[in-house]
Amino acid sequence: MATLNTFTPWALAVALTLGGACGGAQAAYVDVLDLPAKTSALVVHSALRDVALAGERLVAAGPRGHIVYSDNQGQDWHQASVPVSADLNALAFPTALEGWAVGNDGVILHSRDGGANWAVQLDGRQIGALVAAHYQALAKAYPEDAQWAQFAAEGQRLEQEGADKPLLGVWFADARHGYAVGVFNLILRTDDGGSTWVPMQDRTDNPQGFHLNAIRAVGDALYLVGEQGLLLKWDAGQQRFVALPSPYPGTWFGVFGKPGEVLAYGLRGHVARSLDGGQSWAKVDTGVTQSITAASLDSHGDYWLFSQGGQVLRSRDGGLSFAVQPQVPPAPVAGALQTGANATVLVGERGVRVLPAR
């Protein structure tokens, strides 16, 4: 991989501005949505926020549009070609080749080659108009229903605010059907691989517009989690995400599990476990007070949790209890997964770390 400068877009803009002041020509501002990600030999050691498997390939993404991939279980990494410098927050690969990344500025990226090259499908400059047009059409078709006019007005507000619409989570059932979710109940669905996206704010039991932090399937069920205790589950009969009772009023950062067991994890070490599809929950004592920010399931069926402080916890009893695992040196974790060989791949503020199988 070629070694290029390691300026962040902000630092680069400052440098260009100073250079212009000295040389008599001031550089114009370039939006991060129009600025390709800078290549850097140090990107693997820079902040990353999520990691996913594209077949057997590891793919990780993070701030400044950085995406890296490895074909040898994390020993060597290559930087992907990304057309934006927006911060990226989440990844999904329903197949070995087809993948999506979402991030700040409402950006949705798509890869057809396992994460090596990416193209923009949607960004925050388009989302407001998309939302407004969708609900204006419904308001025109059903003028007696006031909710459509309210959603249309929200779309117009989003359009006026510009691109700043962070997307925080993404999930795809296959290469055609998926969701992207984010702040203030922003939720988009595609049924054609991202060629078109449809707003679904009216399909969530989230009247206060809490942030949607993550979306994930457990078995045949699809869950959404968010701030202030928000737990939602897709109801195929009602065609909406319906509210579930929550054992904790604080923020949930994620949900995972296996058929018959669902675990939600979040702020201040809180974890809850459900054996009935989220209809009831039991609190799990993790023994830690740091926020749980990532989770994974290994091939043995053991659950792993990772904290903002770098603690690693493992459960061998289906999530009933967790034990802190030795971890040296600790570092904040934003995303995690288990490889086929049960090595643990972690990403966070210090880049990528690969822990051997235990």
C-alpha positions as CSV (number, residue, x, y, z in Angstrom):
1,M,0.0,0.0,0.0
2,A,1.3,3.4,-0.9
3,T,2.2,5.8,1.9
4,L,0.5,9.2,1.6
5,N,0.0,12.1,4.0
6,T,-2.0,11.5,7.1
7,F,-3.8,14.8,7.4
8,T,-7.4,14.7,8.6
9,P,-9.7,16.7,6.3
10,W,-9.9,19.4,9.0
11,A,-6.1,19.6,9.3
12,L,-5.8,19.6,5.6
13,A,-8.2,22.5,5.2
14,V,-6.3,24.4,7.8
15,A,-3.0,23.7,6.1
16,L,-4.4,24.8,2.7
17,T,-5.9,27.9,4.2
18,L,-2.6,28.9,5.8
19,G,-0.7,28.1,2.6
20,G,-3.2,30.3,0.7
21,A,-2.7,33.2,3.2
22,C,1.0,33.0,2.7
23,G,0.9,32.5,-1.0
24,G,-1.9,34.9,-1.8
25,A,-4.5,32.2,-2.8
26,Q,-7.0,30.9,-0.3
27,A,-8.3,27.4,-0.8
28,A,-12.0,26.8,-1.0
29,Y,-13.7,24.5,1.5
30,V,-14.5,21.0,0.3
31,D,-17.4,19.2,1.8
32,V,-16.5,15.8,3.3
33,L,-19.2,14.3,1.0
34,D,-17.2,15.5,-2.0
35,L,-13.7,14.7,-0.6
36,P,-12.4,11.1,-1.1
37,A,-10.9,9.5,2.0
38,K,-7.1,10.1,2.3
39,T,-4.9,7.1,2.1
40,S,-2.5,6.6,5.0
41,A,-0.1,3.8,6.1
42,L,-1.2,4.5,9.7
43,V,-5.0,4.0,9.1
44,V,-5.0,0.6,10.7
45,H,-3.7,2.2,13.9
46,S,-6.3,5.1,13.7
47,A,-9.8,5.1,15.1
48,L,-12.2,2.6,13.7
49,R,-15.8,2.1,14.8
50,D,-17.1,-1.2,13.3
51,V,-15.8,-4.5,11.9
52,A,-17.6,-7.1,9.8
53,L,-17.0,-10.3,7.9
54,A,-17.4,-10.3,4.1
55,G,-17.2,-14.0,3.6
56,E,-13.8,-14.7,5.1
57,R,-12.5,-11.2,4.6
58,L,-12.3,-8.8,7.5
59,V,-13.6,-5.2,6.8
60,A,-13.4,-2.3,9.3
61,A,-14.6,1.3,9.0
62,G,-14.3,4.5,11.0
63,P,-13.8,8.3,10.9
64,R,-12.7,10.3,7.9
65,G,-14.1,7.7,5.5
66,H,-11.5,5.1,6.4
67,I,-12.2,1.5,5.5
68,V,-9.6,-1.3,5.6
69,Y,-9.8,-5.0,4.8
70,S,-7.7,-8.1,5.5
71,D,-7.7,-11.4,3.7
72,N,-5.4,-13.2,6.2
73,Q,-7.3,-13.0,9.5
74,G,-6.0,-9.5,10.3
75,Q,-2.2,-10.0,9.8
76,D,-2.1,-7.5,6.9
77,W,-4.5,-4.8,6.0
78,H,-5.2,-2.8,2.8
79,Q,-7.1,0.5,2.6
80,A,-10.2,0.6,0.5
81,S,-11.1,3.2,-2.1
82,V,-13.8,5.4,-0.5
83,P,-15.3,8.5,-2.3
84,V,-16.1,10.4,0.9
85,S,-14.4,11.6,4.1
86,A,-17.4,11.5,6.3
87,D,-17.1,9.5,9.5
88,L,-18.4,6.0,9.1
89,N,-20.2,4.2,12.0
90,A,-21.5,0.8,10.9
91,L,-21.1,-2.0,8.3
92,A,-23.2,-4.9,7.0
93,F,-22.2,-7.6,4.6
94,P,-25.1,-10.0,3.8
95,T,-22.9,-11.7,1.2
96,A,-19.2,-12.1,0.6
97,L,-19.3,-9.4,-2.1
98,E,-22.2,-7.1,-1.4
99,G,-21.7,-4.7,1.6
100,W,-23.0,-1.4,3.0
101,A,-21.5,1.2,5.3
102,V,-23.3,4.1,6.9
103,G,-22.2,7.2,8.7
104,N,-22.4,10.9,9.5
105,D,-23.8,13.3,7.0
106,G,-26.4,10.7,6.2
107,V,-24.0,8.8,4.0
108,I,-24.8,5.3,2.7
109,L,-22.0,3.5,0.8
110,H,-22.2,0.3,-1.2
111,S,-19.5,-2.2,-2.2
112,R,-19.8,-4.9,-4.8
113,D,-16.4,-6.4,-4.3
114,G,-16.2,-7.3,-0.7
115,G,-15.3,-3.9,0.6
116,A,-12.3,-3.0,-1.6
117,N,-14.1,-0.3,-3.5
118,W,-17.2,1.8,-2.5
119,A,-19.7,4.1,-4.1
120,V,-22.3,6.5,-2.6
121,Q,-25.9,5.4,-2.8
122,L,-27.4,8.2,-0.6
123,D,-26.3,11.1,1.5
124,G,-27.7,13.7,3.9
125,R,-28.1,16.3,1.2
126,Q,-30.8,14.1,-0.4
127,I,-32.5,12.5,2.7
128,G,-34.6,15.5,3.7
129,A,-36.1,15.9,0.2
130,L,-36.7,12.1,0.1
131,V,-38.5,12.1,3.4
132,A,-40.6,15.2,2.5
133,A,-41.6,13.9,-0.9
134,H,-42.6,10.5,0.5
135,Y,-44.9,11.9,3.2
136,Q,-46.2,14.7,1.0
137,A,-47.5,12.1,-1.3
138,L,-49.2,10.3,1.6
139,A,-50.6,13.5,2.9
140,K,-52.1,14.2,-0.5
141,A,-53.6,10.7,-0.8
142,Y,-55.0,10.7,2.7
143,P,-55.7,14.3,3.7
144,E,-57.9,13.2,6.6
145,D,-54.9,11.7,8.4
146,A,-52.9,14.5,10.1
147,Q,-49.9,12.3,10.7
148,W,-48.8,12.5,7.1
149,A,-48.6,16.3,7.1
150,Q,-46.6,16.1,10.3
151,F,-44.1,13.7,8.8
152,A,-43.9,15.8,5.6
153,A,-43.1,18.9,7.7
154,E,-40.4,16.9,9.5
155,G,-38.9,16.0,6.1
156,Q,-38.9,19.7,5.1
157,R,-37.1,20.6,8.3
158,L,-34.5,17.9,7.6
159,E,-34.1,19.3,4.1
160,Q,-33.5,22.8,5.4
161,E,-31.0,21.6,8.0
162,G,-28.7,20.2,5.3
163,A,-26.6,17.1,5.4
164,D,-26.0,16.7,9.1
165,K,-28.0,13.5,9.7
166,P,-25.8,10.7,11.3
167,L,-26.8,7.2,10.5
168,L,-25.7,4.9,13.3
169,G,-26.7,1.3,12.2
170,V,-27.3,-0.8,9.2
171,W,-28.6,-4.3,8.6
172,F,-29.3,-6.4,5.5
173,A,-31.2,-9.6,5.2
174,D,-29.7,-10.3,1.8
175,A,-28.3,-8.3,-1.1
176,R,-31.6,-6.5,-1.7
177,H,-33.5,-6.0,1.5
178,G,-32.1,-3.8,4.3
179,Y,-32.3,-0.9,6.7
180,A,-30.3,2.1,7.7
181,V,-31.1,3.8,11.0
182,G,-29.9,6.9,12.9
183,V,-30.6,10.0,14.9
184,F,-34.1,11.3,15.8
185,N,-35.9,8.1,14.6
186,L,-34.4,8.3,11.1
187,I,-35.0,5.0,9.4
188,L,-34.8,4.1,5.8
189,R,-35.6,0.8,4.0
190,T,-34.5,-0.6,0.6
191,D,-35.9,-3.6,-1.2
192,D,-33.7,-3.2,-4.3
193,G,-30.2,-3.3,-3.0
194,G,-30.1,0.5,-2.3
195,S,-31.2,1.8,-5.7
196,T,-34.1,3.4,-3.8
197,W,-34.7,4.1,-0.1
198,V,-38.0,4.5,1.6
199,P,-38.5,6.5,4.9
200,M,-40.2,4.5,7.7
201,Q,-40.5,7.0,10.5
202,D,-44.2,6.2,10.6
203,R,-43.4,2.5,11.2
204,T,-41.8,2.8,14.6
205,D,-43.3,3.0,18.1
206,N,-41.0,5.9,18.9
207,P,-43.2,9.0,19.2
208,Q,-40.5,11.1,21.0
209,G,-38.1,10.5,18.2
210,F,-35.3,8.9,20.2
211,H,-32.0,8.1,18.4
212,L,-31.9,4.6,16.9
213,N,-28.4,3.2,17.7
214,A,-28.4,-0.2,16.2
215,I,-30.5,-2.7,14.2
216,R,-29.8,-6.5,14.2
217,A,-31.5,-9.8,13.6
218,V,-31.5,-12.6,16.2
219,G,-32.9,-15.7,14.7
220,D,-35.9,-14.8,12.7
221,A,-36.6,-11.6,14.7
222,L,-35.3,-8.1,13.9
223,Y,-34.6,-5.7,16.7
224,L,-34.0,-2.0,17.1
225,V,-32.4,-0.4,20.1
226,G,-31.8,3.3,21.1
227,E,-31.6,5.9,23.7
228,Q,-33.8,6.2,26.9
229,G,-34.5,2.5,27.1
230,L,-35.9,2.2,23.5
231,L,-36.3,-1.5,22.5
232,L,-38.3,-2.3,19.3
233,K,-39.1,-5.4,17.3
234,W,-40.4,-5.8,13.8
235,D,-44.0,-7.1,13.7
236,A,-44.7,-8.6,10.2
237,G,-48.4,-8.5,10.8
238,Q,-48.5,-4.9,11.7
239,Q,-45.7,-4.0,9.3
240,R,-44.0,-1.8,12.0
241,F,-41.4,-1.9,14.7
242,V,-43.4,-2.3,17.9
243,A,-42.2,-1.3,21.4
244,L,-41.0,-3.9,23.9
245,P,-40.8,-3.4,27.6
246,S,-37.4,-2.2,28.7
247,P,-35.7,-3.1,32.1
248,Y,-33.5,-0.1,31.9
249,P,-34.4,3.6,31.1
250,G,-30.9,4.5,29.8
251,T,-29.3,4.1,26.4
252,W,-29.0,0.7,24.7
253,F,-26.1,0.4,22.2
254,G,-26.8,-3.0,20.7
255,V,-28.6,-6.3,20.7
256,F,-27.4,-9.8,19.8
257,G,-27.9,-13.4,20.6
258,K,-29.1,-16.7,19.1
259,P,-32.5,-18.3,18.5
260,G,-34.3,-18.4,21.9
261,E,-31.9,-16.0,23.6
262,V,-31.6,-12.2,23.1
263,L,-29.3,-9.9,24.9
264,A,-29.4,-6.1,24.9
265,Y,-26.4,-4.1,26.1
266,G,-25.7,-0.5,26.9
267,L,-24.8,2.4,29.1
268,R,-22.9,1.8,32.4
269,G,-22.5,-1.9,32.0
270,H,-26.2,-2.7,31.7
271,V,-27.1,-5.9,30.0
272,A,-30.6,-7.6,29.8
273,R,-31.6,-11.0,28.7
274,S,-34.8,-12.3,27.2
275,L,-36.0,-15.9,26.5
276,D,-39.3,-14.9,25.0
277,G,-38.5,-12.7,22.1
278,G,-38.2,-9.5,24.1
279,Q,-41.6,-9.7,25.9
280,S,-39.9,-9.9,29.2
281,W,-36.3,-9.2,30.3
282,A,-34.0,-10.1,33.2
283,K,-31.1,-7.9,34.2
284,V,-27.7,-9.5,34.0
285,D,-25.0,-8.5,36.5
286,T,-21.9,-7.9,34.4
287,G,-19.8,-6.7,37.4
288,V,-18.6,-3.6,35.4
289,T,-19.8,0.0,35.3
290,Q,-18.2,0.9,32.0
291,S,-20.6,1.2,29.0
292,I,-20.8,-2.0,26.9
293,T,-20.2,-0.9,23.4
294,A,-19.7,-4.1,21.4
295,A,-20.6,-7.8,21.5
296,S,-20.0,-11.0,19.6
297,L,-20.9,-14.7,19.5
298,D,-18.2,-17.3,18.9
299,S,-18.6,-20.7,17.2
300,H,-18.9,-22.4,20.6
301,G,-22.0,-20.4,21.3
302,D,-20.3,-18.3,24.0
303,Y,-21.2,-14.6,24.3
304,W,-18.6,-11.9,24.5
305,L,-19.0,-8.3,25.6
306,F,-16.6,-5.4,25.3
307,S,-16.6,-2.2,27.2
308,Q,-15.7,1.4,26.5
309,G,-12.8,1.0,29.0
310,G,-11.4,-2.1,27.2
311,Q,-12.8,-4.8,29.5
312,V,-13.5,-8.2,27.8
313,L,-16.3,-10.3,29.3
314,R,-17.3,-13.8,28.4
315,S,-20.3,-15.9,29.1
316,R,-20.3,-19.7,28.9
317,D,-23.9,-20.2,30.2
318,G,-26.1,-18.5,27.6
319,G,-25.7,-15.0,29.0
320,L,-26.8,-15.8,32.6
321,S,-23.4,-14.5,33.9
322,F,-20.2,-12.9,32.6
323,A,-16.6,-13.1,33.7
324,V,-14.0,-10.5,33.0
325,Q,-11.2,-12.0,30.8
326,P,-7.5,-10.9,31.2
327,Q,-6.8,-8.2,28.7
328,V,-3.4,-6.4,28.3
329,P,-3.3,-3.6,27.5
330,P,-6.9,-2.5,27.8
331,A,-8.2,-0.1,25.2
332,P,-11.7,1.2,24.3
333,V,-13.7,-1.1,22.0
334,A,-16.2,0.2,19.4
335,G,-16.7,-3.0,17.4
336,A,-15.9,-6.7,17.7
337,L,-16.3,-10.1,16.0
338,Q,-15.1,-13.6,16.2
339,T,-13.3,-15.2,13.2
340,G,-13.9,-18.7,12.0
341,A,-10.9,-19.7,14.0
342,N,-12.4,-18.0,17.1
343,A,-9.8,-15.2,17.2
344,T,-11.3,-12.0,18.4
345,V,-11.0,-8.9,16.2
346,L,-11.5,-5.6,18.0
347,V,-11.6,-2.1,16.7
348,G,-11.6,1.2,18.6
349,E,-9.8,4.5,19.1
350,R,-6.4,2.7,18.6
351,G,-7.3,0.9,15.4
352,V,-7.4,-2.9,14.9
353,R,-6.3,-5.5,17.4
354,V,-6.5,-9.3,16.9
355,L,-6.6,-11.5,20.0
356,P,-5.8,-15.2,19.6
357,A,-8.5,-17.8,20.2
358,R,-9.1,-18.8,23.8
